[in-house]
Amino acid sequence: MYVIHFDSGRTESCTTLAGVLAFFNCNDDLRRRTSVDAVSVRHIARGDIPLVRLSNGTFAVRPKGTI
């Protein structure tokens, strides 16, 4: 289970990492108005997962141990 926290206090949950990416990348409006610094992703058992923005504007995740 993954929990997405926004600075505004909004919280969303997703069951898979693919669901987290779909949440951000399928909604153009959300993708445009969301700053990487204004959101955090956390796996309930493994902790924080860094969220990054790719050069094409989409979001990606960088779990620990990946480059």
C-alpha angles and dihedrals in degrees: 000000000000125000122204116204123194124199088239089067095256116138129194130179132211130184097216138034088238087058090054091053092045090050091059103031101043094058110068094190093052091046093052097047099040120092119206088232092056096059138052132192122209133182108216094228104028103038135228122006116199116237118211134184116231123220091259090059099254124121127247134180128231110203116197113281096031127106 
